[in-house]
Amino acid sequence: MYKILICDDERDIRNALRIYLTGEGYAVCEADSGLAALELMQREEVQLVLMDIMMPGMDGMTATAKLREQSNVPVILITAKSEDNDKILGLTVGADDYITKPFNPLEVLARVKAQLRRQRYQASPAQDTGSVLTAGPLSLDKESGRVYKDGREIALTGREFLLLSYLMENTDKIISKERLYEQVWGEASSICDNTIMVHIRHIREKTETDPSRPQQLITVKGLGYKLRKRIK
C-alpha cells in the first residue's frame, strides 16, 4: 500500500485530503509544518508528499529543498497562489508537480496517481531498449532508477529522471516541447511554458561540465531539445 504524507498547517485541508486519499486505498500520515514533515520522513517510509507552500515556521519551499538533499520521493506542492513565479520556484527547489487552491479532489487524485505511475515506471526495466541506457558519459539504469556520469552517481528528481530517460531513448533526435509534455507530463497539459526549461536547466546543472554552455543536452532553436549520443 502506498503511503502519502500530507503537510499543511490547515487542519480542514488535511482532513479533506485524507478522506479523498484513504477512499482510494492509500495510507496517509500528516504533518502541520515543513519541519514536522522532515522529521516524519526520517521515521516513515513515504512514497509521495503533498506539501503546502504557505506555512508558518519552515515553509513548503524550504522543506522541499531540504527534502531533496536526502530523498527523491515525488513532491506535489499545494499553493493558494496561481502566479507562474510560484510554480517555477517550486520546480526549481525540486518539486515534481503543483496544485492550486481551491483544488478539485479529482485533480488531486489524478496527479497523485500520475506521479506514482511514473515512480513505478522509473523502477521498472525498459521493454525495448534494455534496462541500461548510455549516452556519452551518462549511464541510466531504468531498473534501479539510478543515473551515473563517468561512473559517479548523480541524484535526479522523479520528473528529471523520466525526462532524461526519454531523451536518452531518443538520442540525436530533436524532441519538441509538445512531445516532451505528452511523454513525460501526460495529462498535466496546463503546465506553464517555462516548466520544460526549468527541468532541462536542472539536468544540465547535474550532467554538463559547463551548464551555461551545454555540449550534450542542447537546445535546437525553435524546434526543441536534443541529447547527443556522443560528445566530441
C-alpha positions in Angstrom: 0.0 0.0 0.0 1.3 3.4 -0.9 1.8 5.9 1.9 1.3 9.6 1.3 2.4 12.4 3.6 0.1 15.4 3.7 1.8 18.5 5.0 -0.4 21.5 5.6 -1.0 23.8 8.6 -4.7 23.9 7.9 -6.5 21.0 9.6 -9.5 21.2 7.3 -7.3 20.8 4.2 -5.5 17.8 5.8 -8.8 16.2 6.7 -10.3 16.7 3.2 -7.2 15.3 1.5 -7.1 12.3 4.0 -10.7 11.5 3.1 -10.1 11.6 -0.6 -6.8 9.6 -0.4 -7.9 6.9 2.0 -11.1 6.5 0.0 -8.8 5.4 -2.9 -6.9 2.9 -0.7 -3.9 5.0 0.2 -2.3 5.1 3.6 -1.9 8.6 5.0 0.3 10.4 7.5 0.2 14.1 8.4 2.4 17.0 9.4 1.4 20.6 10.1 4.8 22.2 9.2 7.8 21.8 7.0 10.0 20.8 9.9 7.5 18.3 11.2 7.3 16.8 7.7 11.1 16.4 7.5 11.2 14.8 10.9 8.4 12.4 10.0 10.2 11.4 6.8 13.1 10.2 9.0 10.7 7.7 10.7 8.2 6.7 8.0 8.6 5.2 4.5 6.6 7.5 2.3 6.0 7.2 -1.4 4.7 10.7 -2.1 4.4 14.1 -0.4 1.6 16.7 -0.7 3.3 19.9 0.5 1.6 23.2 1.2 3.7 26.2 0.4 2.5 28.9 2.8 3.1 27.6 6.3 4.4 29.3 9.5 8.0 28.4 10.5 9.5 26.4 7.8 7.5 26.9 4.6 6.9 24.3 1.9 9.6 25.6 -0.5 12.3 25.3 2.2 11.1 21.9 3.3 11.1 20.6 -0.3 14.6 21.9 -0.9 15.8 20.2 2.3 13.9 17.0 1.5 15.7 16.9 -1.9 19.0 16.7 -0.1 18.1 13.2 1.2 15.3 11.8 -0.9 13.9 11.7 -4.5 10.3 11.0 -3.3 7.8 12.8 -5.6 6.6 16.1 -4.1 3.4 17.8 -5.2 3.2 21.4 -4.0 -0.2 22.9 -2.9 -0.4 26.7 -3.2 -3.1 29.3 -2.8 -1.4 31.4 -5.5 -1.7 30.9 -9.2 1.3 33.1 -10.4 3.8 31.3 -12.6 6.7 32.6 -10.4 5.5 30.5 -7.5 5.1 27.4 -9.8 8.6 27.9 -11.3 10.2 28.5 -7.9 8.6 25.2 -6.7 10.0 23.3 -9.6 13.4 25.0 -9.0 13.6 23.7 -5.5 12.8 20.1 -6.6 9.0 19.7 -6.7 7.6 17.4 -9.3 4.2 19.0 -9.7 1.8 21.5 -8.1 -1.9 22.1 -7.4 -3.5 25.4 -6.9 -6.1 26.0 -4.2 -9.1 25.8 -4.3 -8.4 22.3 -5.8 -10.7 19.7 -7.3 -10.4 16.4 -5.4 -10.4 14.5 -8.7 -7.5 16.6 -9.9 -5.5 15.8 -6.7 -6.1 12.1 -7.1 -5.2 12.2 -10.8 -1.9 13.9 -10.2 -1.1 11.6 -7.3 -1.8 8.6 -9.4 0.3 10.0 -12.3 3.3 10.6 -10.0 3.0 7.1 -8.6 2.8 5.6 -12.1 5.9 7.4 -13.0 7.7 6.0 -10.0 6.7 2.5 -11.0 7.9 3.2 -14.5 11.2 4.6 -13.1 11.8 1.4 -11.2 10.8 -1.0 -14.0 13.1 -2.4 -16.7 12.8 -0.9 -20.2 10.8 -3.0 -22.6 12.6 -2.4 -25.9 15.8 -0.5 -25.3 17.2 -2.5 -22.3 17.3 -1.5 -18.7 20.5 0.4 -19.1 20.8 3.4 -21.4 24.1 5.1 -22.2 25.0 8.4 -23.9 28.5 9.8 -23.8 29.5 9.9 -20.1 25.9 9.2 -18.9 24.5 5.9 -17.9 20.9 5.5 -16.8 19.6 2.3 -15.2 15.8 2.1 -15.5 15.7 -1.0 -13.3 17.4 0.6 -10.3 16.3 4.2 -11.0 19.9 5.4 -10.9 21.9 7.8 -13.1 25.7 8.0 -13.4 28.1 10.4 -15.0 31.6 8.9 -15.6 30.7 6.2 -13.1 29.7 8.7 -10.4 26.0 8.6 -9.3 24.0 11.8 -9.6 20.7 12.5 -7.9 17.7 13.4 -10.1 14.1 14.0 -9.1 11.5 11.6 -10.4 10.5 14.0 -13.2 14.1 14.8 -14.2 14.7 11.0 -14.4 11.8 10.5 -16.7 12.7 13.4 -18.9 16.4 12.3 -19.2 15.3 8.7 -19.7 13.1 9.7 -22.7 15.8 11.9 -24.2 18.3 9.0 -23.8 15.9 6.6 -25.5 15.9 9.1 -28.4 19.5 10.3 -28.7 20.4 12.5 -31.6 16.7 13.2 -32.3 15.2 16.6 -32.0 12.3 16.4 -29.5 9.8 19.2 -29.4 8.4 20.6 -26.1 5.0 19.3 -27.1 6.3 15.8 -27.4 8.1 16.0 -24.1 4.9 17.2 -22.4 3.0 14.3 -23.9 5.6 11.7 -22.9 6.7 13.0 -19.5 3.9 15.0 -18.1 1.0 13.1 -19.7 -2.3 14.6 -18.6 -0.7 17.6 -16.9 -1.3 19.7 -20.0 -1.8 23.0 -18.1 1.9 23.3 -17.1 3.3 26.7 -17.9 5.7 27.1 -20.8 8.8 27.6 -18.6 8.4 24.2 -17.0 10.4 22.3 -19.6 13.2 25.0 -19.4 13.4 24.7 -15.7 13.8 20.9 -15.7 16.3 21.0 -18.6 18.4 23.5 -16.7 18.4 21.3 -13.7 19.5 18.3 -15.7 22.3 20.3 -17.3 23.5 21.5 -13.9 23.8 17.9 -12.8 25.2 16.4 -16.1 27.1 19.1 -18.0 30.6 20.2 -17.3 29.6 23.8 -18.1 25.8 24.1 -17.8 25.8 27.5 -19.4 27.5 26.0 -22.5 26.0 22.6 -22.8 27.7 20.1 -25.0 25.3 17.1 -24.7 21.8 18.3 -23.9 21.4 21.1 -26.4 18.6 23.4 -27.5 17.7 23.4 -31.1 16.2 26.9 -31.5 12.6 26.9 -32.5 12.4 23.1 -32.6 13.1 21.6 -29.1 15.9 19.7 -27.5 18.4 17.0 -28.5 20.6 14.7 -26.4 23.7 13.8 -28.2 24.8 10.1 -28.1 28.4 11.1 -28.3 30.3 14.3 -27.3 33.1 15.4 -29.5 
